[in-house]
Amino acid sequence: MNKFQLTFYKITHWEYWPYAWVYYPIYFVWFYYTVKARTLFFFNAANPSIKNGGMAMESKKEIYDIMPMGSYPKTMVVKPEGDFGGISKQMHDAEMQFPCIAKPDTGMKAYAVEKIANEQELEKYHHKMPFDYLVQEFIPFENEIGIFYIRMPDEENGIISGIVSKEFLSVTGTGLHSILQLIQLNPRYQLQEEVLQKQYGSYLQTILPKDEKFILVPYGSHTRGSKFTDISYQSNPQLVQTINSICTQIQGFYFGRLDIRYANFDELSIGKNFSIIEVNGAGSEPTHIYDPKHSLLFAWKEIIRHWKLLYKISAMNHAKGYPYLNYKQGMEMIKANAERGEVLKGI
């Protein structure tokens, strides 16, 4: 597609619209709940054990620390001002190997998340990252899923309100076309061309053998080109029990999305061969809305449904003594999050 065709494609597919275009038409609902709560920042009480309720500026490592052992990948924190020479020893002591995943400890939208193949790549990442970051073992399971979990504070069991399957950004060789040419054949992929050029450079000129698959982005991020498919219909009692047993062990966690790598759905349902790569709190989107088959009206209904539950949980926890953020704290969070996002986008 040429530039005009690609722009037209984005306009006619709402999943690519800017955040403001999708959310602003329904913000009157959000403000309704802020009036009921008498604060713009009621969400803080939704998950009392997570900074800001998990809306923004929360530490991923601090969330891992309150999760059940073995439910998430091996992870270590690296300080940007630290000597790189000690990182290899840290990895050895933690029994971690390459490839691994490097990502900001406090981040968003998969900005600056990279799969690291060796020590040289990690050193390069270390020198360009200005914030604390995580080095995390790479989970080799081929599938990734997002499960939205909600539990009322006065109930023992929660529910799964949505499930999204994530198809990684990848190309399959023809023996004739370069990786770049294959990217340009698919508008979903072509929208990522600038970022991929920055990441892979001249390697995109490589011609893959016929039927050889190359994963360009090895994690499920909609902003990085993954195709999201709504598979909420596959929820079953075993899966609900598995997810509930994990989430009830995360003290003070009631609302959010678990991003999970897994071998196959049947094993995941019974709690085998999976790893939770990230837990997102109050800022979680019900990402099953981004299935291309869903209309914008469907998305609005789902967002509003989840906002209603977010408010209800927050109000219940507030009644138990958990505070809301005050105005100053909330505005500082918004400012810090915006500033960090701008920096991470450029990395």
Secondary structure as a PSIPRED ss2 file (coil, helix, strand):
# PSIPRED VFORMAT (PSIPRED V4.0)

   1 M C   1.000  0.000  0.000
   2 N C   1.000  0.000  0.000
   3 K H   0.000  1.000  0.000
   4 F H   0.000  1.000  0.000
   5 Q H   0.000  1.000  0.000
   6 L H   0.000  1.000  0.000
   7 T H   0.000  1.000  0.000
   8 F H   0.000  1.000  0.000
   9 Y H   0.000  1.000  0.000
  10 K H   0.000  1.000  0.000
  11 I H   0.000  1.000  0.000
  12 T C   1.000  0.000  0.000
  13 H C   1.000  0.000  0.000
  14 W H   0.000  1.000  0.000
  15 E H   0.000  1.000  0.000
  16 Y H   0.000  1.000  0.000
  17 W C   1.000  0.000  0.000
  18 P C   1.000  0.000  0.000
  19 Y H   0.000  1.000  0.000
  20 A H   0.000  1.000  0.000
  21 W H   0.000  1.000  0.000
  22 V H   0.000  1.000  0.000
  23 Y H   0.000  1.000  0.000
  24 Y H   0.000  1.000  0.000
  25 P H   0.000  1.000  0.000
  26 I H   0.000  1.000  0.000
  27 Y H   0.000  1.000  0.000
  28 F H   0.000  1.000  0.000
  29 V H   0.000  1.000  0.000
  30 W H   0.000  1.000  0.000
  31 F H   0.000  1.000  0.000
  32 Y H   0.000  1.000  0.000
  33 Y H   0.000  1.000  0.000
  34 T H   0.000  1.000  0.000
  35 V H   0.000  1.000  0.000
  36 K H   0.000  1.000  0.000
  37 A H   0.000  1.000  0.000
  38 R C   1.000  0.000  0.000
  39 T C   1.000  0.000  0.000
  40 L C   1.000  0.000  0.000
  41 F C   1.000  0.000  0.000
  42 F H   0.000  1.000  0.000
  43 F H   0.000  1.000  0.000
  44 N H   0.000  1.000  0.000
  45 A H   0.000  1.000  0.000
  46 A C   1.000  0.000  0.000
  47 N C   1.000  0.000  0.000
  48 P C   1.000  0.000  0.000
  49 S C   1.000  0.000  0.000
  50 I C   1.000  0.000  0.000
  51 K H   0.000  1.000  0.000
  52 N H   0.000  1.000  0.000
  53 G H   0.000  1.000  0.000
  54 G H   0.000  1.000  0.000
  55 M C   1.000  0.000  0.000
  56 A C   1.000  0.000  0.000
  57 M C   1.000  0.000  0.000
  58 E C   1.000  0.000  0.000
  59 S C   1.000  0.000  0.000
  60 K H   0.000  1.000  0.000
  61 K H   0.000  1.000  0.000
  62 E H   0.000  1.000  0.000
  63 I H   0.000  1.000  0.000
  64 Y H   0.000  1.000  0.000
  65 D C   1.000  0.000  0.000
  66 I C   1.000  0.000  0.000
  67 M C   1.000  0.000  0.000
  68 P C   1.000  0.000  0.000
  69 M C   1.000  0.000  0.000
  70 G C   1.000  0.000  0.000
  71 S C   1.000  0.000  0.000
  72 Y C   1.000  0.000  0.000
  73 P C   1.000  0.000  0.000
  74 K C   1.000  0.000  0.000
  75 T E   0.000  0.000  1.000
  76 M E   0.000  0.000  1.000
  77 V E   0.000  0.000  1.000
  78 V E   0.000  0.000  1.000
  79 K C   1.000  0.000  0.000
  80 P C   1.000  0.000  0.000
  81 E C   1.000  0.000  0.000
  82 G C   1.000  0.000  0.000
  83 D C   1.000  0.000  0.000
  84 F C   1.000  0.000  0.000
  85 G H   0.000  1.000  0.000
  86 G H   0.000  1.000  0.000
  87 I H   0.000  1.000  0.000
  88 S H   0.000  1.000  0.000
  89 K H   0.000  1.000  0.000
  90 Q H   0.000  1.000  0.000
  91 M H   0.000  1.000  0.000
  92 H H   0.000  1.000  0.000
  93 D H   0.000  1.000  0.000
  94 A C   1.000  0.000  0.000
  95 E C   1.000  0.000  0.000
  96 M C   1.000  0.000  0.000
  97 Q C   1.000  0.000  0.000
  98 F C   1.000  0.000  0.000
  99 P C   1.000  0.000  0.000
 100 C E   0.000  0.000  1.000
 101 I E   0.000  0.000  1.000
 102 A E   0.000  0.000  1.000
 103 K E   0.000  0.000  1.000
 104 P E   0.000  0.000  1.000
 105 D C   1.000  0.000  0.000
 106 T C   1.000  0.000  0.000
 107 G C   1.000  0.000  0.000
 108 M C   1.000  0.000  0.000
 109 K C   1.000  0.000  0.000
 110 A C   1.000  0.000  0.000
 111 Y C   1.000  0.000  0.000
 112 A C   1.000  0.000  0.000
 113 V C   1.000  0.000  0.000
 114 E E   0.000  0.000  1.000
 115 K E   0.000  0.000  1.000
 116 I E   0.000  0.000  1.000
 117 A C   1.000  0.000  0.000
 118 N C   1.000  0.000  0.000
 119 E H   0.000  1.000  0.000
 120 Q H   0.000  1.000  0.000
 121 E H   0.000  1.000  0.000
 122 L H   0.000  1.000  0.000
 123 E H   0.000  1.000  0.000
 124 K H   0.000  1.000  0.000
 125 Y H   0.000  1.000  0.000
 126 H H   0.000  1.000  0.000
 127 H H   0.000  1.000  0.000
 128 K H   0.000  1.000  0.000
 129 M C   1.000  0.000  0.000
 130 P C   1.000  0.000  0.000
 131 F C   1.000  0.000  0.000
 132 D C   1.000  0.000  0.000
 133 Y E   0.000  0.000  1.000
 134 L E   0.000  0.000  1.000
 135 V E   0.000  0.000  1.000
 136 Q E   0.000  0.000  1.000
 137 E E   0.000  0.000  1.000
 138 F C   1.000  0.000  0.000
 139 I C   1.000  0.000  0.000
 140 P C   1.000  0.000  0.000
 141 F C   1.000  0.000  0.000
 142 E C   1.000  0.000  0.000
 143 N E   0.000  0.000  1.000
 144 E E   0.000  0.000  1.000
 145 I E   0.000  0.000  1.000
 146 G E   0.000  0.000  1.000
 147 I E   0.000  0.000  1.000
 148 F E   0.000  0.000  1.000
 149 Y E   0.000  0.000  1.000
 150 I E   0.000  0.000  1.000
 151 R C   1.000  0.000  0.000
 152 M C   1.000  0.000  0.000
 153 P C   1.000  0.000  0.000
 154 D C   1.000  0.000  0.000
 155 E C   1.000  0.000  0.000
 156 E C   1.000  0.000  0.000
 157 N C   1.000  0.000  0.000
 158 G C   1.000  0.000  0.000
 159 I E   0.000  0.000  1.000
 160 I E   0.000  0.000  1.000
 161 S E   0.000  0.000  1.000
 162 G E   0.000  0.000  1.000
 163 I E   0.000  0.000  1.000
 164 V E   0.000  0.000  1.000
 165 S E   0.000  0.000  1.000
 166 K E   0.000  0.000  1.000
 167 E E   0.000  0.000  1.000
 168 F C   1.000  0.000  0.000
 169 L E   0.000  0.000  1.000
 170 S E   0.000  0.000  1.000
 171 V E   0.000  0.000  1.000
 172 T E   0.000  0.000  1.000
 173 G C   1.000  0.000  0.000
 174 T C   1.000  0.000  0.000
 175 G C   1.000  0.000  0.000
 176 L C   1.000  0.000  0.000
 177 H C   1.000  0.000  0.000
 178 S E   0.000  0.000  1.000
 179 I H   0.000  1.000  0.000
 180 L H   0.000  1.000  0.000
 181 Q H   0.000  1.000  0.000
 182 L H   0.000  1.000  0.000
 183 I H   0.000  1.000  0.000
 184 Q H   0.000  1.000  0.000
 185 L C   1.000  0.000  0.000
 186 N C   1.000  0.000  0.000
 187 P H   0.000  1.000  0.000
 188 R H   0.000  1.000  0.000
 189 Y H   0.000  1.000  0.000
 190 Q H   0.000  1.000  0.000
 191 L C   1.000  0.000  0.000
 192 Q C   1.000  0.000  0.000
 193 E H   0.000  1.000  0.000
 194 E H   0.000  1.000  0.000
 195 V H   0.000  1.000  0.000
 196 L H   0.000  1.000  0.000
 197 Q H   0.000  1.000  0.000
 198 K H   0.000  1.000  0.000
 199 Q H   0.000  1.000  0.000
 200 Y H   0.000  1.000  0.000
 201 G H   0.000  1.000  0.000
 202 S H   0.000  1.000  0.000
 203 Y H   0.000  1.000  0.000
 204 L H   0.000  1.000  0.000
 205 Q H   0.000  1.000  0.000
 206 T C   1.000  0.000  0.000
 207 I E   0.000  0.000  1.000
 208 L C   1.000  0.000  0.000
 209 P C   1.000  0.000  0.000
 210 K C   1.000  0.000  0.000
 211 D C   1.000  0.000  0.000
 212 E C   1.000  0.000  0.000
 213 K E   0.000  0.000  1.000
 214 F E   0.000  0.000  1.000
 215 I E   0.000  0.000  1.000
 216 L E   0.000  0.000  1.000
 217 V E   0.000  0.000  1.000
 218 P C   1.000  0.000  0.000
 219 Y C   1.000  0.000  0.000
 220 G C   1.000  0.000  0.000
 221 S C   1.000  0.000  0.000
 222 H H   0.000  1.000  0.000
 223 T H   0.000  1.000  0.000
 224 R H   0.000  1.000  0.000
 225 G C   1.000  0.000  0.000
 226 S C   1.000  0.000  0.000
 227 K E   0.000  0.000  1.000
 228 F E   0.000  0.000  1.000
 229 T E   0.000  0.000  1.000
 230 D E   0.000  0.000  1.000
 231 I C   1.000  0.000  0.000
 232 S H   0.000  1.000  0.000
 233 Y H   0.000  1.000  0.000
 234 Q H   0.000  1.000  0.000
 235 S C   1.000  0.000  0.000
 236 N C   1.000  0.000  0.000
 237 P H   0.000  1.000  0.000
 238 Q H   0.000  1.000  0.000
 239 L H   0.000  1.000  0.000
 240 V H   0.000  1.000  0.000
 241 Q H   0.000  1.000  0.000
 242 T H   0.000  1.000  0.000
 243 I H   0.000  1.000  0.000
 244 N H   0.000  1.000  0.000
 245 S H   0.000  1.000  0.000
 246 I H   0.000  1.000  0.000
 247 C H   0.000  1.000  0.000
 248 T C   1.000  0.000  0.000
 249 Q C   1.000  0.000  0.000
 250 I C   1.000  0.000  0.000
 251 Q C   1.000  0.000  0.000
 252 G C   1.000  0.000  0.000
 253 F C   1.000  0.000  0.000
 254 Y C   1.000  0.000  0.000
 255 F E   0.000  0.000  1.000
 256 G E   0.000  0.000  1.000
 257 R E   0.000  0.000  1.000
 258 L E   0.000  0.000  1.000
 259 D E   0.000  0.000  1.000
 260 I E   0.000  0.000  1.000
 261 R E   0.000  0.000  1.000
 262 Y E   0.000  0.000  1.000
 263 A C   1.000  0.000  0.000
 264 N C   1.000  0.000  0.000
 265 F H   0.000  1.000  0.000
 266 D H   0.000  1.000  0.000
 267 E H   0.000  1.000  0.000
 268 L H   0.000  1.000  0.000
 269 S H   0.000  1.000  0.000
 270 I C   1.000  0.000  0.000
 271 G C   1.000  0.000  0.000
 272 K C   1.000  0.000  0.000
 273 N C   1.000  0.000  0.000
 274 F E   0.000  0.000  1.000
 275 S E   0.000  0.000  1.000
 276 I E   0.000  0.000  1.000
 277 I E   0.000  0.000  1.000
 278 E E   0.000  0.000  1.000
 279 V E   0.000  0.000  1.000
 280 N E   0.000  0.000  1.000
 281 G C   1.000  0.000  0.000
 282 A C   1.000  0.000  0.000
 283 G C   1.000  0.000  0.000
 284 S C   1.000  0.000  0.000
 285 E C   1.000  0.000  0.000
 286 P C   1.000  0.000  0.000
 287 T H   0.000  1.000  0.000
 288 H H   0.000  1.000  0.000
 289 I H   0.000  1.000  0.000
 290 Y H   0.000  1.000  0.000
 291 D C   1.000  0.000  0.000
 292 P C   1.000  0.000  0.000
 293 K C   1.000  0.000  0.000
 294 H C   1.000  0.000  0.000
 295 S C   1.000  0.000  0.000
 296 L H   0.000  1.000  0.000
 297 L H   0.000  1.000  0.000
 298 F H   0.000  1.000  0.000
 299 A H   0.000  1.000  0.000
 300 W H   0.000  1.000  0.000
 301 K H   0.000  1.000  0.000
 302 E H   0.000  1.000  0.000
 303 I H   0.000  1.000  0.000
 304 I H   0.000  1.000  0.000
 305 R H   0.000  1.000  0.000
 306 H H   0.000  1.000  0.000
 307 W H   0.000  1.000  0.000
 308 K H   0.000  1.000  0.000
 309 L H   0.000  1.000  0.000
 310 L H   0.000  1.000  0.000
 311 Y H   0.000  1.000  0.000
 312 K H   0.000  1.000  0.000
 313 I H   0.000  1.000  0.000
 314 S H   0.000  1.000  0.000
 315 A H   0.000  1.000  0.000
 316 M H   0.000  1.000  0.000
 317 N H   0.000  1.000  0.000
 318 H H   0.000  1.000  0.000
 319 A H   0.000  1.000  0.000
 320 K C   1.000  0.000  0.000
 321 G C   1.000  0.000  0.000
 322 Y C   1.000  0.000  0.000
 323 P C   1.000  0.000  0.000
 324 Y C   1.000  0.000  0.000
 325 L C   1.000  0.000  0.000
 326 N C   1.000  0.000  0.000
 327 Y H   0.000  1.000  0.000
 328 K H   0.000  1.000  0.000
 329 Q H   0.000  1.000  0.000
 330 G H   0.000  1.000  0.000
 331 M H   0.000  1.000  0.000
 332 E H   0.000  1.000  0.000
 333 M H   0.000  1.000  0.000
 334 I H   0.000  1.000  0.000
 335 K H   0.000  1.000  0.000
 336 A H   0.000  1.000  0.000
 337 N H   0.000  1.000  0.000
 338 A H   0.000  1.000  0.000
 339 E H   0.000  1.000  0.000
 340 R H   0.000  1.000  0.000
 341 G H   0.000  1.000  0.000
 342 E H   0.000  1.000  0.000
 343 V H   0.000  1.000  0.000
 344 L H   0.000  1.000  0.000
 345 K H   0.000  1.000  0.000
 346 G C   1.000  0.000  0.000
 347 I C   1.000  0.000  0.000
